[in-house]
């Protein structure tokens, strides 16, 4: 059986939420998508609320992953405990709410494992090692296949994770930097990989944010709260095609939409 799994880049602000709601289900139908994983950690600009998480599910996400802004909207904490279909990075300390991986039912009873990890290069280093965390989690996961959202800054760390997990999982993709990369590939042992999915949100922006706010920061101006930019939006995603019998990825391709 060939499983078509769509990984959707970080949803940014109300514009990103609206664009996801307007396009994801039609895109899934067009591409024959069996399972969709959406990174939702920027739905509030920074963080995600329970209302926004529900909107992402309503738009067609099967699983939501998060990242370094997980706790910027602390009201998500109880939702993380209650809903197993939303994940925060597994290598947060075990003292925080929620879970970092889960096994979910796919077509024909297929058990799909989804793991969320966060990098340590150029990030808050109050995280466990993502590489050893991944290995430990794989020992516990009773799944037919496993895919990984690695929320990290450094392209080198993302690439290293792909090679580290090659042959042990079926797909590894990067999130966080909001810039889509052109390196879709299948690694030697059958793991599909891309350094970064990109984002779902405003096109005329700096990573989804109003450009003047980002410029102000780099000019040394007074700190100002980031706001999502207005205007036309896009959806960045990658489609992984997985041979579930061979437990290998057989195709990786970008699927990007623009207004």
C-alpha positions in Angstrom: 0.0 0.0 0.0 1.2 3.5 -0.8 0.4 6.1 1.9 0.3 9.7 1.0 1.2 11.9 4.0 1.1 15.7 3.8 3.3 17.8 6.2 2.2 21.4 6.3 4.5 24.3 7.3 4.0 26.5 10.4 0.6 28.3 10.4 1.0 32.0 11.1 -1.8 34.2 12.4 -5.4 34.6 11.4 -4.4 34.9 7.7 -2.7 31.5 7.9 -5.6 29.9 9.7 -8.1 31.2 7.2 -6.0 30.1 4.2 -5.6 26.6 5.7 -9.3 26.4 6.3 -10.0 27.5 2.7 -7.5 25.2 1.0 -6.4 22.2 3.0 -9.3 19.8 2.4 -9.4 20.5 -1.3 -5.6 20.0 -1.5 -5.9 16.7 0.4 -8.6 15.5 -2.1 -6.5 16.7 -5.1 -3.4 14.8 -4.0 -5.1 11.8 -2.5 -3.7 12.6 1.0 -4.4 9.9 3.6 -3.0 11.7 6.6 -2.0 15.4 7.3 0.3 16.8 10.0 0.2 20.5 10.5 2.6 22.6 12.5 0.4 25.1 14.4 2.7 26.8 16.9 2.4 30.3 15.3 -1.3 30.4 14.9 -1.4 33.3 17.4 1.7 34.9 16.0 3.6 33.2 18.8 1.8 30.2 20.3 -1.6 28.7 19.7 -4.8 28.7 21.7 -7.3 25.9 22.1 -9.7 27.7 19.8 -7.1 28.0 17.1 -6.1 24.4 17.5 -9.7 23.3 17.0 -9.8 25.5 13.8 -6.7 23.6 12.5 -8.4 20.3 13.1 -11.6 21.5 11.5 -9.5 22.6 8.5 -8.4 19.0 7.9 -5.3 18.3 10.1 -5.1 14.8 11.6 -2.3 15.8 14.0 -0.9 19.2 15.1 2.7 19.6 16.1 4.2 22.6 18.0 7.7 24.0 18.8 9.5 26.7 20.8 6.4 28.9 21.2 4.3 26.1 22.7 4.0 28.0 26.0 3.5 31.5 24.7 -0.2 30.9 25.0 -0.3 29.0 28.3 -4.0 28.3 28.0 -3.0 25.5 25.6 -1.6 23.5 28.6 -4.9 21.7 29.5 -5.7 21.1 25.9 -2.4 19.4 25.4 -3.3 17.0 28.3 -6.8 16.4 27.0 -6.2 15.9 23.3 -3.7 13.3 22.1 -3.8 14.6 18.6 -1.8 17.7 19.4 1.9 17.2 20.2 4.6 19.4 21.8 8.3 18.6 21.4 9.1 15.3 23.1 12.4 16.6 24.4 10.8 19.2 26.7 11.4 18.1 30.3 8.9 15.6 31.5 7.5 18.2 34.0 5.5 20.0 31.3 2.0 19.0 30.2 1.2 17.0 27.1 3.0 14.4 25.0 5.7 14.5 22.4 4.6 11.6 20.2 1.6 9.4 19.5 0.4 6.5 17.4 -2.6 7.3 15.3 -5.0 5.2 13.2 -4.6 5.6 9.5 -6.2 3.9 6.5 -6.9 0.2 6.7 -6.0 0.2 10.4 -2.4 1.4 9.7 -0.6 2.6 12.9 1.1 5.9 12.1 3.6 7.2 14.7 4.2 10.9 14.7 7.0 12.4 16.8 7.7 16.1 17.5 11.2 17.2 18.5 12.9 20.6 19.0 16.5 21.5 18.2 19.1 23.0 20.5 21.3 25.0 18.1 20.6 28.7 18.4 17.5 27.9 20.5 16.7 27.9 24.2 18.9 25.1 25.4 16.6 24.0 28.2 15.7 20.9 26.2 16.8 17.3 26.4 19.0 16.0 23.6 16.7 15.5 20.6 18.8 12.7 19.1 18.7 10.5 22.2 15.1 11.4 22.8 14.2 10.2 19.4 16.0 6.9 19.9 14.3 6.4 23.3 10.8 7.2 21.9 11.2 4.8 18.9 11.8 1.9 21.4 8.4 2.7 22.9 6.4 3.3 19.7 4.3 0.4 18.5 3.7 1.7 15.0 3.8 0.5 11.4 5.6 3.6 10.3 6.9 6.8 12.0 7.3 10.4 10.8 9.1 13.2 12.6 8.6 17.0 12.8 12.0 18.4 13.9 11.4 22.1 14.9 14.9 23.5 14.7 16.9 26.6 13.6 20.1 25.2 12.2 19.9 23.4 8.8 22.9 21.4 9.9 21.1 20.0 13.0 18.0 19.2 10.8 20.2 17.4 8.3 22.0 15.5 10.9 18.7 14.3 12.4 17.5 13.1 9.0 20.6 11.0 8.6 20.6 9.8 12.2 17.0 8.5 11.7 17.5 7.2 8.2 16.0 3.7 7.9 14.4 3.9 11.4 11.6 6.3 10.4 9.9 6.9 7.1 10.0 10.7 7.0 11.8 13.6 8.7 10.9 17.2 8.0 12.1 20.5 9.5 9.9 23.4 10.7 10.5 26.7 12.5 12.4 28.8 10.0 9.3 29.5 7.8 11.4 29.4 4.6 10.7 26.5 2.3 13.8 24.6 1.2 14.4 22.9 -2.2 16.2 19.7 -0.9 13.4 17.1 -1.0 15.1 13.8 -1.1 15.1 10.1 -0.1 18.1 9.2 2.1 20.0 5.9 1.3 18.0 3.7 3.8 14.6 4.9 2.6 13.7 7.9 4.8 12.1 10.9 3.1 13.7 14.3 4.1 13.3 18.0 3.6 15.2 20.7 5.7 12.2 23.0 6.1 8.5 22.9 5.0 8.1 26.7 5.0 5.0 28.3 6.4 1.3 28.9 5.9 0.6 32.6 6.2 1.2 36.1 4.7 3.4 36.2 1.6 4.4 39.9 1.9 6.1 39.6 5.2 9.2 38.7 7.1 8.5 35.1 8.2 4.8 36.0 8.4 5.4 39.2 10.4 4.8 42.8 9.4 8.2 43.8 7.7 8.4 47.1 9.6 8.4 45.3 12.9 11.2 43.0 11.9 13.2 46.0 10.5 12.7 47.9 13.7 14.2 45.1 15.7 17.3 44.9 13.5 17.8 48.7 13.6 17.8 48.5 17.4 14.5 50.2 18.0 12.3 49.8 21.1 10.9 46.3 21.3 7.4 46.0 19.8 5.0 43.2 19.8 5.1 41.2 16.6 2.0 41.1 14.5 1.2 38.9 11.5 1.3 40.8 8.2 -1.9 41.5 6.2 -2.5 40.6 2.6 -2.4 37.5 0.4 -1.3 34.2 1.9 0.3 30.9 0.9 0.5 27.3 2.0 3.8 25.5 2.0 3.8 21.7 2.4 5.6 18.6 1.4 3.9 15.3 0.2 5.6 12.1 1.3 4.6 8.9 -0.4 5.4 5.8 1.7 5.4 2.2 0.7 3.9 0.7 3.9 5.0 -2.9 3.0 8.6 -2.0 2.5 8.4 0.7 5.2 10.3 3.1 3.0 9.5 6.5 1.5 9.4 6.3 -2.3 8.7 9.9 -3.3 9.0 13.4 -1.7 7.7 16.5 -3.4 6.8 20.1 -2.6 3.2 21.1 -2.7 3.0 24.9 -2.4 -0.1 27.1 -2.9 -0.3 30.8 -3.5 -3.1 33.3 -3.7 
